[in-house]
Amino acid sequence: MILQYYDVMLYEEDVHFLYDDQWLNDTCIEFYMEYLERTKLLSTRGSSILQVFLLRPAITFLITIAPDESDLSSAIPAQLAGSDVIFSPVNNNTNPELAGGGSHWSLLVYAKSVNKFLHYDSAGPMNMSYARRTAKKVAKRIGIKDYEVIGMHTPQQENGSDCGVYVVAITDHLTRRLLNINPEAFSPLTDLILAPNDIPPASFTRKMMRSLVAELVKKSRVYE
């Protein structure tokens, strides 16, 4: 193990996925979501700022594949249903026996004020059917009906391996943006639009994540 960051354990093979032309696994995405939550979101809980929740890849997958009658109360965070905005990484894996499977990531963002799921896919509409499946399951768990799933304009990847990197970059950009928005003025269909230059090149995000891991490893050794 290279790093334990709260509940996330990063191994050498996970860090390998952060280099160019490698497909990000769920641990890499979970790690960055954990970092965003710890450094940006925890201090906003219960405040007047928009309540943003980052649903981890493994929990999103569990919600998606579990029968509707399953009791997932021990796995689903209590604050999920009360959140204003929920981020869910979507994977095209349909095999419940293969938790780390699939070949493509996209991002589903639920905006409570308009009861809509916004889908960001760096490979066109490739994951839309899986996004709809995830939206249906998440909607049941948070007790909503008559929602809509909308495909959002998303920067497109240039290879077959950067989908998870785009999920990380879009989550990072939109989360930071949401924390600077007055909840009373929040307009999801405007505020959650991505401009062409909002998301950096995948190589930049990969380098940023590698640097972050190195920094956290260095800090952890200081306190050993």
C-alpha positions in Angstrom: 0.0 0.0 0.0 1.3 3.4 -1.0 -1.2 5.6 0.8 -4.2 5.4 3.1 -6.3 8.5 2.8 -9.1 8.1 5.4 -11.2 5.2 4.0 -9.4 4.9 0.7 -6.3 2.8 0.3 -4.1 3.4 -2.8 -1.8 0.7 -4.0 1.0 0.8 -6.6 -1.3 -0.5 -9.3 -3.8 2.3 -8.6 -1.1 5.0 -8.9 0.0 3.4 -12.2 -3.5 4.1 -13.6 -2.9 7.8 -13.1 -0.3 7.9 -16.0 -1.2 8.6 -19.6 -3.2 6.1 -21.6 -4.3 4.2 -18.5 -8.0 3.6 -17.6 -8.8 5.0 -14.2 -10.3 2.4 -11.9 -12.9 3.1 -9.2 -10.3 3.5 -6.5 -8.7 6.4 -8.3 -12.0 8.2 -8.7 -13.0 7.4 -5.1 -9.7 8.8 -3.9 -10.2 12.2 -5.5 -13.9 12.3 -4.3 -12.7 11.6 -0.8 -10.1 14.4 -1.1 -12.7 16.9 -2.4 -15.1 16.0 0.4 -12.5 16.3 3.1 -11.0 19.5 1.9 -14.0 21.4 0.4 -17.3 19.9 1.5 -17.2 18.7 5.1 -17.0 22.3 6.4 -20.2 23.2 4.5 -22.4 20.5 6.1 -25.5 22.1 7.7 -24.6 25.5 6.5 -26.6 27.8 4.1 -24.2 26.8 1.3 -25.5 24.4 -1.3 -25.3 20.9 0.1 -23.3 18.8 -2.4 -22.8 15.0 -2.0 -20.3 12.9 -3.9 -21.6 9.4 -4.1 -18.6 7.0 -4.4 -18.3 4.7 -7.4 -18.8 1.5 -5.3 -21.9 2.8 -3.6 -23.3 4.0 -7.0 -22.7 0.5 -8.4 -24.3 -1.1 -5.3 -27.4 1.1 -5.6 -27.6 0.4 -9.4 -27.4 -3.4 -9.2 -29.2 -4.1 -5.9 -32.9 -5.2 -6.0 -35.3 -2.4 -5.1 -36.4 -4.2 -2.0 -32.8 -4.6 -0.6 -32.0 -2.8 2.6 -29.0 -0.6 1.9 -29.5 1.7 4.9 -26.1 0.7 6.3 -24.3 1.5 3.0 -26.1 4.7 1.8 -25.1 7.8 3.7 -27.9 9.4 5.7 -27.4 12.9 4.2 -27.9 11.7 0.6 -31.6 12.3 0.4 -31.3 15.8 1.8 -28.5 17.0 -0.5 -29.1 19.7 -3.1 -26.8 18.2 -5.7 -25.6 14.6 -5.9 -22.7 13.5 -8.1 -22.7 9.8 -9.1 -20.0 8.2 -11.3 -21.7 5.8 -13.8 -20.0 2.7 -15.1 -21.2 0.4 -17.9 -20.6 -2.7 -15.8 -23.7 -4.9 -15.5 -22.1 -7.9 -13.8 -22.7 -7.8 -10.0 -20.0 -10.4 -9.5 -17.4 -8.0 -11.1 -17.3 -4.9 -9.0 -14.3 -3.5 -10.8 -15.5 -4.3 -14.3 -16.8 -2.1 -17.1 -15.1 -0.2 -19.8 -16.5 3.4 -19.6 -17.1 6.0 -17.0 -19.5 9.0 -17.2 -21.0 11.4 -14.6 -24.5 11.8 -13.4 -25.4 14.9 -11.4 -28.8 15.2 -9.7 -30.1 18.7 -9.1 -32.9 18.6 -6.5 -34.3 22.1 -7.2 -35.3 21.1 -10.7 -35.7 17.3 -10.1 -33.3 16.5 -13.0 -30.4 14.3 -13.6 -27.7 15.8 -15.8 -25.5 13.4 -17.6 -21.9 14.2 -18.7 -20.3 11.8 -21.0 -16.9 12.3 -22.7 -17.8 9.7 -25.4 -21.0 11.1 -26.7 -24.2 9.2 -25.7 -22.3 6.0 -25.1 -23.3 5.6 -21.4 -26.8 7.2 -21.6 -28.7 3.9 -21.1 -26.5 3.1 -18.0 -27.1 6.6 -16.7 -30.8 6.2 -17.0 -30.6 2.9 -15.1 -28.5 4.5 -12.4 -30.9 7.5 -12.2 -33.9 5.2 -11.8 -32.2 3.4 -8.9 -30.9 6.6 -7.2 -34.4 8.2 -7.5 -36.0 5.3 -5.7 -33.5 5.5 -2.9 -34.0 9.2 -2.3 -37.7 9.0 -2.8 -38.3 11.1 -6.0 -40.5 10.6 -9.0 -41.2 12.3 -12.3 -37.5 13.2 -12.8 -35.8 13.8 -16.1 -32.4 12.7 -17.4 -30.7 15.3 -19.7 -27.5 14.8 -21.7 -25.2 17.7 -21.2 -22.6 19.1 -23.6 -19.3 17.6 -22.5 -15.7 17.9 -23.6 -14.9 14.8 -25.6 -12.0 12.4 -24.9 -9.5 11.8 -27.7 -8.7 8.1 -26.8 -10.3 5.1 -25.2 -8.8 5.6 -21.7 -9.5 9.1 -20.4 -13.2 8.7 -19.5 -12.5 8.4 -15.7 -10.2 11.4 -15.9 -13.0 13.5 -17.3 -15.3 12.3 -14.5 -12.7 13.5 -11.9 -12.1 16.8 -13.7 -15.8 17.6 -14.2 -16.6 16.7 -10.6 -13.8 18.9 -9.4 -14.8 21.9 -11.5 -18.5 21.7 -10.8 -18.0 21.1 -7.1 -15.8 24.1 -6.7 -18.2 26.2 -8.7 -21.2 25.1 -6.6 -19.6 26.2 -3.4 -19.5 29.8 -4.7 -23.1 30.0 -5.7 -25.8 31.5 -3.6 -28.4 28.7 -3.1 -31.3 31.2 -3.6 -29.9 32.1 -7.1 -28.9 28.5 -8.1 -30.1 27.7 -11.6 -28.9 24.2 -12.4 -29.6 24.2 -16.1 -27.4 27.3 -16.4 -24.9 26.9 -13.5 -24.0 23.3 -14.4 -23.3 24.0 -18.0 -19.7 23.4 -19.1 -17.9 25.9 -21.3 -15.4 24.6 -23.8 -12.4 25.6 -21.7 -13.7 24.7 -18.3 -12.1 21.3 -18.3 -8.3 21.0 -18.6 -6.6 18.4 -20.8 -6.6 14.9 -19.4 -2.8 14.9 -19.1 -3.1 17.9 -16.7 -5.6 16.2 -14.5 -3.5 13.0 -14.4 -0.4 15.0 -13.4 -2.4 16.9 -10.8 -3.6 13.7 -9.2 -0.1 12.1 -9.2 1.2 15.3 -7.5 -1.5 15.2 -5.0 -0.8 11.5 -4.1 3.0 12.4 -3.8 2.2 15.3 -1.5 -0.1 13.2 0.7 2.4 10.4 0.9 5.1 12.9 2.0 2.8 14.3 4.7 1.9 10.9 6.0 5.5 10.0 6.4 6.1 13.1 8.4 3.5 12.0 11.0 4.6 8.3 11.2 
